[in-house]
Structure formats: structure tokens, C-alpha cells
Amino acid sequence: MTTDRTEARHALDDLAPIYEAVFAEPPYLEGPRDVADFLQRYQHEHAVPGFRLVVARDDDGQAAGFAYGLPLSSTTGWWTGLLDAAPPPDFTREDGRRTFVVMELAVLAEHRGLGTGRALHTALLDGVTAERVTLTVRPDGPAATWYQHLGYTLVGHTRPSNGAPVYQSMVMQRPFLDGPE
Ligand SMILES: CC(C)(COP(=O)(O)OP(=O)(O)OC[C@H]1O[C@@H](n2cnc3c(N)ncnc32)[C@H](O)[C@@H]1OP(=O)(O)O)[C@@H](O)C(=O)NCCC(=O)NCCS
């Protein structure tokens, strides 16, 4: 796990090919423009205080998967786009420490089903002091039930931008499964 900005920036050489391969799969079917968007987002995200990155490696030291996340800022719009009934203000209130977001978590297809994803998730949250973790996930891919299996529950649905698919917004309260008490 790293929180070091320089290390996180250099890790992009490992992350980009994994992102490109994993999110080219259904239901994502992402292409070069989406990969470029990811690279641009990462330039901002990795510099946010509280950013954390974990890279999983195979026996040869090749990157097999990664997970990263960061805290929600006090001015975040994370909870404002929900298509369902809005959660109460005491749920959506953020102070920069309350909620950690799992931004991306991906394992190369040939390394799945071996506990790598769970290990990445556990390592990413190890030491996180937030009271809850959130993420968004496509309901039409296997990751939605995978996150439920890890202990996340549904908050509602969200569409990140016009024309984008609907995502599930999920949350897990402390204590995080396999994580710190
Ligand atoms: C989702 C993903 C990260 C899972 O990684 P993985 O390494 O295959 O997962 P693991 O082997 O660690 O699985 C851990 C547990 O989940 C269970 N599991 C696996 N797939 C599951 C599924 N689709 N639904 C429910 N549980 C599932 C496993 O049985 C295992 O259970 P256990 O630890 O209780 O015995 C991987 O499939 C992936 O990268 N998918 C494409 C990218 C993606 O969708 N990422 C999320 C975007 S937000």
C-alpha cells in the first residue's frame, strides 16, 4: 500500500494496461477515450491528501491488479446525483474524514477467483480511519454481487453524466470486513 505521491504517479505504468484490459470487457466495453479519461482523472486523484493505492503482483513481479481510493471532501457532490429518494442530510454530510471512496478496483481476468480482489480491498482499507466506505458499481456486471459479498449495501442509483449508464451507489460502515476494527 502506498500513500506516496511520487510512487503513486509512477505506478500509472502498471495501472494503465490493467485498466485498459479489464474495462474493455463487458459490461464496460471501454475504449481509448475512456482510458484517456481515467489517466486524466488519476492525475488529480493521486494528489488528493489521503489517497491510497495497492498493486497486486504475480510471482514474476508483474502487476495483476490494483485498487485505489481517497476520502470524500467536505464539498463533494458524491451523494447529490442519486436517482432515488435523497438520503437524509445526516447521511450525506461530509467533513473530509467521514467517508473513504474505493475509486477503482480491478484484477486481470487470468488472476481472478484466487482471492486477489479481496486481498486488494483488505489492504486498501487497512488503516483507513473513516467511519464508512463507498463506491459505485455497474449493476449489470459481476462486481455488484461481489461487493455485496464483501459486505456493501445499496444506497441508491446514480448516473455519473448524461448518457452514462446507471450505477449502484454502495456503502459499508465500520467495522470493515477483514479490515481494522
Ligand atoms: C470484481 C473483481 C475485482 C473480483 O476480483 P477477484 O480477484 O476475482 O475476487 P476474489 O477471488 O478475491 O473473490 C473474493 C470472494 O468473492 C467471491 N466472489 C467472486 N466473484 C463473485 C461474484 N461475482 N459475486 C459474489 N461473490 C463473488 C469469491 O467466491 C470469494 O469468496 P470468499 O473470499 O468469501 O471465499 C474482478 O472480478 C474484476 O476485476 N472485475 C472486473 C473489474 C470490475 O468490475 N471492478 C469493479 C469496478 S467498480
The ligand as an SDF file (V2000), in Angstrom:
LIG
                    3D

 48 50  0  0  0  0  0  0  0  0999 V2000
  -14.5910   -7.8330   -9.1480 C   0  0  0  0  0  0  0  0  0  0  0  0
  -13.1520   -8.3610   -9.1130 C   0  0  0  0  0  0  0  0  0  0  0  0
  -12.2220   -7.2610   -8.6250 C   0  0  0  0  0  0  0  0  0  0  0  0
  -13.0530   -9.5610   -8.1610 C   0  0  0  0  0  0  0  0  0  0  0  0
  -11.6930   -9.9610   -8.0800 O   0  0  0  0  0  0  0  0  0  0  0  0
  -11.2560  -11.4930   -7.7400 P   0  0  0  0  0  0  0  0  0  0  0  0
   -9.8010  -11.4990   -7.5030 O   0  0  0  0  0  0  0  0  0  0  0  0
  -11.7660  -12.4070   -8.7980 O   0  0  0  0  0  0  0  0  0  0  0  0
  -12.0940  -11.7460   -6.4130 O   0  0  0  0  0  0  0  0  0  0  0  0
  -11.7040  -12.7450   -5.2160 P   0  0  0  0  0  0  0  0  0  0  0  0
  -11.1140  -14.0020   -5.7880 O   0  0  0  0  0  0  0  0  0  0  0  0
  -10.8510  -12.0150   -4.2370 O   0  0  0  0  0  0  0  0  0  0  0  0
  -13.1250  -13.0300   -4.5770 O   0  0  0  0  0  0  0  0  0  0  0  0
  -13.3250  -12.9070   -3.1890 C   0  0  0  0  0  0  0  0  0  0  0  0
  -14.6070  -13.5530   -2.7990 C   0  0  0  0  0  0  0  0  0  0  0  0
  -15.6920  -13.1220   -3.6460 O   0  0  0  0  0  0  0  0  0  0  0  0
  -16.4100  -14.2660   -4.1390 C   0  0  0  0  0  0  0  0  0  0  0  0
  -16.8860  -13.8980   -5.4710 N   0  0  0  0  0  0  0  0  0  0  0  0
  -16.1870  -13.8840   -6.6170 C   0  0  0  0  0  0  0  0  0  0  0  0
  -16.9430  -13.3900   -7.6120 N   0  0  0  0  0  0  0  0  0  0  0  0
  -18.1560  -13.0990   -7.0830 C   0  0  0  0  0  0  0  0  0  0  0  0
  -19.3600  -12.5640   -7.6090 C   0  0  0  0  0  0  0  0  0  0  0  0
  -19.4730  -12.1940   -8.8960 N   0  0  0  0  0  0  0  0  0  0  0  0
  -20.3990  -12.3710   -6.7710 N   0  0  0  0  0  0  0  0  0  0  0  0
  -20.3080  -12.7170   -5.4630 C   0  0  0  0  0  0  0  0  0  0  0  0
  -19.1690  -13.2190   -4.9000 N   0  0  0  0  0  0  0  0  0  0  0  0
  -18.1200  -13.4220   -5.7100 C   0  0  0  0  0  0  0  0  0  0  0  0
  -15.3990  -15.3710   -4.1440 C   0  0  0  0  0  0  0  0  0  0  0  0
  -16.0430  -16.6260   -4.0680 O   0  0  0  0  0  0  0  0  0  0  0  0
  -14.5990  -15.0740   -2.8830 C   0  0  0  0  0  0  0  0  0  0  0  0
  -15.3320  -15.5040   -1.7630 O   0  0  0  0  0  0  0  0  0  0  0  0
  -14.6250  -15.7950   -0.3150 P   0  0  0  0  0  0  0  0  0  0  0  0
  -13.3920  -14.9200   -0.1890 O   0  0  0  0  0  0  0  0  0  0  0  0
  -15.6890  -15.4260    0.6660 O   0  0  0  0  0  0  0  0  0  0  0  0
  -14.2750  -17.2460   -0.3350 O   0  0  0  0  0  0  0  0  0  0  0  0
  -12.7350   -8.8500  -10.5230 C   0  0  0  0  0  0  0  0  0  0  0  0
  -13.6950   -9.7610  -10.9880 O   0  0  0  0  0  0  0  0  0  0  0  0
  -12.5910   -7.7420  -11.5480 C   0  0  0  0  0  0  0  0  0  0  0  0
  -11.5360   -7.1010  -11.6320 O   0  0  0  0  0  0  0  0  0  0  0  0
  -13.6450   -7.4980  -12.3470 N   0  0  0  0  0  0  0  0  0  0  0  0
  -13.6050   -6.5260  -13.4120 C   0  0  0  0  0  0  0  0  0  0  0  0
  -13.3980   -5.1120  -12.8890 C   0  0  0  0  0  0  0  0  0  0  0  0
  -14.5340   -4.6500  -12.0410 C   0  0  0  0  0  0  0  0  0  0  0  0
  -15.6910   -4.9180  -12.3190 O   0  0  0  0  0  0  0  0  0  0  0  0
  -14.1590   -3.9220  -11.0000 N   0  0  0  0  0  0  0  0  0  0  0  0
  -15.0740   -3.2590  -10.1400 C   0  0  0  0  0  0  0  0  0  0  0  0
  -15.4220   -1.9760  -10.7830 C   0  0  0  0  0  0  0  0  0  0  0  0
  -16.0220   -0.8460   -9.6180 S   0  0  0  0  0  0  0  0  0  0  0  0
  1  2  1  0
  2  3  1  0
  2  4  1  0
  2 36  1  0
  4  5  1  0
  5  6  1  0
  6  7  2  0
  6  8  1  0
  6  9  1  0
  9 10  1  0
 10 11  2  0
 10 12  1  0
 10 13  1  0
 13 14  1  0
 14 15  1  0
 15 16  1  0
 15 30  1  0
 16 17  1  0
 17 18  1  0
 17 28  1  0
 18 19  1  0
 18 27  1  0
 19 20  2  0
 20 21  1  0
 21 22  1  0
 21 27  2  0
 22 23  1  0
 22 24  2  0
 24 25  1  0
 25 26  2  0
 26 27  1  0
 28 29  1  0
 28 30  1  0
 30 31  1  0
 31 32  1  0
 32 33  2  0
 32 34  1  0
 32 35  1  0
 36 37  1  0
 36 38  1  0
 38 39  2  0
 38 40  1  0
 40 41  1  0
 41 42  1  0
 42 43  1  0
 43 44  2  0
 43 45  1  0
 45 46  1  0
 46 47  1  0
 47 48  1  0
M  END
$$$$
